[in-house]
């Protein structure tokens, strides 16, 4: 029994030594490399979707117009008479009584009295002289895409031209986040830097409404592998883009935006959070 035990002990030691060597090799293989860690970093960018909301309501199509007229007829049939209609009925009854000689009338007071029919005639004349404002503007006719005074029925979205990797691209205003900034603060700063301080907007919230990431070309990955872009949404309140800060920009409708954004994946990402 002693001999057998003596033979087993060296073999056990050899197995332990081999396992320890294997474990050491595995640990050395998975140890982090400083260069690999740097290459896996992503730059954080903030981008802003600035929209000019519709100024007028959408024009009704034929089906919507018929439905609206039907609703008006139903409302008129089921509604009670207004004060003007009640006064008109009273004027008719009073005139009938005057003609029948059942009531006496002060002629001086009757001349100065304005009846409901007189008011209706005055309102009708005023309506005839009134005209609805046009839904199209001079900038619509000139197709001036730098103006917000166009496409009044639709939302318009701000796109600027930026140089990336020596090439010009149409993008939403975007820029890198600086140390110590929240993403919302970065978005506000980027918009000021890219479009000037004249543009007054209202941000909808502190949380981004969309996300997109892309990798840099192989020769530009020294400090990071790519960029992660967080989109924020803001409504135009007042002002305009400062042309001394950015010369090439456009306010585009949703179809035009989808057509002019070159990158397919970037375009699809933006279309997801457009209304």
C-alpha positions as CSV (number, residue, x, y, z in Angstrom):
1,X,0.0,0.0,0.0
2,X,2.9,2.3,0.8
3,X,4.5,1.7,-2.6
4,X,1.3,2.4,-4.5
5,X,0.8,5.6,-2.7
6,X,4.3,6.7,-3.4
7,X,3.7,6.1,-7.1
8,X,0.5,8.2,-7.1
9,X,1.9,11.2,-5.4
10,X,4.4,12.2,-8.2
11,X,1.8,11.8,-10.8
12,X,-0.6,14.0,-8.9
13,X,2.1,16.7,-8.6
14,X,2.7,16.5,-12.3
15,X,-1.0,17.0,-13.1
16,X,-1.2,20.0,-10.8
17,X,1.9,21.5,-12.3
18,X,0.5,21.0,-15.8
19,X,-2.9,22.6,-14.8
20,X,-1.2,25.5,-13.2
21,X,0.8,26.1,-16.4
22,X,-2.3,25.9,-18.5
23,X,-4.1,28.4,-16.2
24,X,-1.1,30.7,-16.4
25,X,-1.1,30.6,-20.2
26,X,-4.8,31.4,-20.3
27,X,-4.5,34.3,-18.0
28,X,-1.6,35.8,-19.9
29,X,-3.6,35.4,-23.2
30,X,-6.6,37.3,-21.9
31,X,-4.7,40.1,-20.2
32,X,-5.8,43.6,-21.5
33,X,-3.6,45.3,-23.9
34,X,-3.4,49.1,-23.6
35,X,-3.4,49.6,-27.4
36,X,-6.5,47.3,-27.7
37,X,-8.3,49.3,-25.0
38,X,-7.7,52.6,-26.7
39,X,-8.8,51.3,-30.1
40,X,-12.1,50.2,-28.6
41,X,-13.0,53.7,-27.3
42,X,-16.0,55.5,-28.9
43,X,-16.3,59.2,-29.2
44,X,-19.7,60.6,-28.0
45,X,-21.5,63.1,-30.2
46,X,-24.6,65.2,-29.6
47,X,-26.9,66.1,-32.5
48,X,-30.0,68.2,-32.7
49,X,-33.1,67.8,-34.9
50,X,-34.5,71.3,-35.1
51,X,-38.0,71.4,-36.5
52,X,-40.3,74.3,-37.6
53,X,-43.7,73.1,-36.7
54,X,-46.7,73.5,-39.2
55,X,-48.1,77.1,-39.3
56,X,-51.5,76.2,-40.7
57,X,-53.6,73.1,-40.6
58,X,-53.5,70.5,-43.4
59,X,-55.8,71.0,-46.4
60,X,-58.7,68.5,-46.4
61,X,-58.9,66.0,-49.1
62,X,-62.3,65.2,-50.8
63,X,-63.2,62.5,-48.3
64,X,-62.4,64.6,-45.3
65,X,-64.3,67.5,-46.7
66,X,-67.4,65.4,-47.2
67,X,-67.2,64.0,-43.7
68,X,-66.8,67.5,-42.3
69,X,-69.8,68.8,-44.1
70,X,-71.8,65.8,-42.8
71,X,-70.8,66.6,-39.2
72,X,-71.8,70.3,-39.7
73,X,-75.2,69.2,-40.9
74,X,-75.7,66.9,-38.0
75,X,-74.6,69.6,-35.5
76,X,-76.9,72.2,-37.1
77,X,-79.9,69.8,-37.0
78,X,-79.4,68.8,-33.3
79,X,-78.3,72.2,-32.0
80,X,-80.4,74.8,-30.1
81,X,-81.0,78.2,-31.5
82,X,-78.4,80.9,-30.7
83,X,-79.2,84.2,-29.1
84,X,-79.0,85.9,-32.6
85,X,-81.6,83.4,-34.0
86,X,-83.9,83.9,-31.0
87,X,-83.7,87.7,-31.4
88,X,-84.5,87.3,-35.1
89,X,-87.6,85.3,-34.2
90,X,-88.7,87.9,-31.7
91,X,-88.2,90.7,-34.3
92,X,-90.5,88.8,-36.8
93,X,-93.3,88.4,-34.2
94,X,-93.0,92.0,-33.2
95,X,-93.3,93.2,-36.8
96,X,-96.4,91.0,-37.3
97,X,-98.0,92.6,-34.2
98,X,-97.2,96.1,-35.4
99,X,-98.7,95.4,-38.8
100,X,-101.9,94.1,-37.1
101,X,-102.0,97.2,-35.0
102,X,-102.0,95.2,-31.8
103,X,-99.1,97.2,-30.3
104,X,-98.1,100.9,-30.4
105,X,-94.7,101.9,-31.8
106,X,-92.5,104.9,-31.0
107,X,-91.4,105.9,-34.5
108,X,-88.2,107.7,-33.2
109,X,-87.2,104.6,-31.2
110,X,-88.0,102.2,-34.0
111,X,-85.8,104.1,-36.5
112,X,-82.7,103.8,-34.2
113,X,-83.3,100.2,-33.4
114,X,-81.1,97.6,-35.0
115,X,-82.7,94.3,-35.8
116,X,-81.2,90.9,-36.0
117,X,-81.6,91.0,-39.8
118,X,-79.7,94.3,-40.0
119,X,-76.8,92.7,-38.1
120,X,-76.9,89.6,-40.4
121,X,-76.7,91.9,-43.5
122,X,-73.8,93.8,-42.0
123,X,-71.9,90.6,-41.2
124,X,-72.6,89.2,-44.7
125,X,-71.1,92.3,-46.3
126,X,-68.1,92.2,-44.1
127,X,-67.5,88.5,-45.0
128,X,-67.7,89.3,-48.7
129,X,-64.9,91.9,-48.3
130,X,-62.7,89.4,-46.3
131,X,-60.3,87.0,-48.0
132,X,-58.5,84.0,-46.7
133,X,-54.8,84.2,-46.5
134,X,-52.9,82.2,-49.1
135,X,-51.4,78.8,-48.0
136,X,-48.4,79.4,-50.3
137,X,-45.8,82.1,-50.0
138,X,-43.3,83.9,-52.2
139,X,-40.6,81.6,-50.9
140,X,-42.7,78.6,-52.0
141,X,-42.8,80.0,-55.5
142,X,-39.0,80.7,-55.5
143,X,-38.3,77.3,-53.7
144,X,-36.1,79.1,-51.2
145,X,-35.1,76.2,-49.0
146,X,-33.1,78.5,-46.6
147,X,-36.4,80.1,-45.5
148,X,-38.9,78.9,-42.9
149,X,-41.7,80.9,-44.5
150,X,-42.6,78.1,-46.8
151,X,-44.4,74.7,-46.7
152,X,-46.7,76.1,-44.1
153,X,-48.7,72.9,-43.8
154,X,-45.7,70.7,-43.1
155,X,-42.9,70.5,-40.6
156,X,-39.5,71.6,-41.8
157,X,-36.2,70.2,-40.5
158,X,-32.8,71.9,-40.4
159,X,-29.9,70.4,-42.2
160,X,-26.4,71.9,-42.5
161,X,-23.4,71.0,-44.6
162,X,-20.3,69.7,-42.7
163,X,-16.9,68.4,-43.8
164,X,-16.1,64.9,-42.7
165,X,-12.9,63.2,-43.8
166,X,-12.4,66.0,-46.4
167,X,-15.8,65.3,-47.9
168,X,-19.0,67.5,-47.6
169,X,-22.1,65.9,-46.3
170,X,-25.6,67.0,-45.3
171,X,-26.2,66.3,-41.7
172,X,-28.2,67.4,-38.7
173,X,-26.1,69.8,-36.5
174,X,-23.7,67.7,-34.5
175,X,-20.5,67.9,-32.5
176,X,-18.5,66.1,-29.8
177,X,-19.3,66.1,-26.1
178,X,-16.7,67.8,-23.9
179,X,-15.6,66.6,-20.5
180,X,-17.9,67.6,-17.7
181,X,-20.9,68.1,-20.0
182,X,-24.2,66.2,-20.0
183,X,-25.4,65.1,-23.4
184,X,-28.2,67.7,-23.2
185,X,-25.7,70.5,-22.5
186,X,-23.5,69.3,-25.3
187,X,-26.5,69.4,-27.7
188,X,-27.3,73.0,-26.7
189,X,-23.7,74.1,-27.1
190,X,-23.3,72.3,-30.5
191,X,-26.4,74.1,-31.8
192,X,-25.0,77.5,-30.8
193,X,-21.6,76.8,-32.3
194,X,-23.0,75.3,-35.6
195,X,-26.0,77.7,-36.2
196,X,-25.3,80.8,-34.1
197,X,-27.0,82.4,-31.2
198,X,-29.9,84.0,-33.1
199,X,-31.7,80.7,-33.4
200,X,-34.2,80.3,-30.5
201,X,-35.4,76.7,-29.8
202,X,-37.2,74.7,-27.2
203,X,-35.7,71.3,-26.3
204,X,-38.3,68.6,-25.7
205,X,-36.4,66.9,-22.8
206,X,-33.2,65.7,-21.3
207,X,-33.3,62.3,-22.9
208,X,-32.2,61.7,-26.5
209,X,-34.9,60.6,-29.0
210,X,-32.5,58.6,-31.3
211,X,-29.1,56.9,-31.5
212,X,-26.7,56.2,-34.3
213,X,-23.1,54.9,-34.4
214,X,-20.5,54.6,-37.1
215,X,-16.9,53.5,-37.4
216,X,-14.0,55.7,-38.6
217,X,-12.0,54.8,-41.6
218,X,-9.1,52.4,-40.7
219,X,-6.5,55.2,-40.9
220,X,-8.3,57.4,-38.4
221,X,-8.7,54.9,-35.5
222,X,-5.7,56.0,-33.4
223,X,-7.8,57.5,-30.5
224,X,-11.1,55.7,-31.1
225,X,-12.9,53.2,-33.2
226,X,-15.8,55.4,-34.1
227,X,-18.5,57.8,-33.0
228,X,-21.8,57.3,-31.1
229,X,-24.3,60.0,-31.9
230,X,-27.2,60.9,-29.6
231,X,-30.1,62.8,-31.2
232,X,-32.1,65.5,-29.4
233,X,-35.3,67.1,-30.7
234,X,-36.0,70.8,-30.5
235,X,-38.8,73.1,-31.8
236,X,-38.0,76.4,-33.5
237,X,-39.4,79.3,-31.5
238,X,-37.9,82.4,-33.2
239,X,-34.9,83.7,-35.0
240,X,-32.9,82.3,-37.9
241,X,-29.7,80.5,-38.7
242,X,-26.7,82.8,-38.6
243,X,-25.3,82.8,-42.1
244,X,-21.9,84.1,-40.9
245,X,-21.5,80.9,-38.9
246,X,-22.9,78.4,-41.4
247,X,-23.3,79.3,-45.1
248,X,-24.9,76.2,-46.5
249,X,-28.0,75.0,-44.8
250,X,-31.6,74.1,-45.7
251,X,-35.0,73.7,-44.1
252,X,-36.4,70.5,-45.6
253,X,-39.7,68.6,-45.5
254,X,-39.7,65.0,-44.4
255,X,-39.6,63.6,-48.1
256,X,-36.9,66.1,-49.1
257,X,-34.9,65.2,-46.0
258,X,-35.1,61.5,-46.8
259,X,-34.0,62.2,-50.3
260,X,-31.0,64.4,-49.6
261,X,-29.3,62.5,-46.7
262,X,-26.7,60.4,-48.4
263,X,-25.9,57.8,-45.8
264,X,-28.6,55.1,-45.9
265,X,-28.2,53.8,-42.3
266,X,-28.0,57.4,-41.0
267,X,-31.1,58.3,-43.0
268,X,-33.0,55.3,-41.7
269,X,-32.1,56.1,-38.1
270,X,-33.5,59.7,-38.4
271,X,-36.7,58.6,-40.2
272,X,-37.5,56.4,-37.2
273,X,-38.1,59.3,-34.8
274,X,-39.7,61.8,-37.3
275,X,-43.4,62.3,-37.0
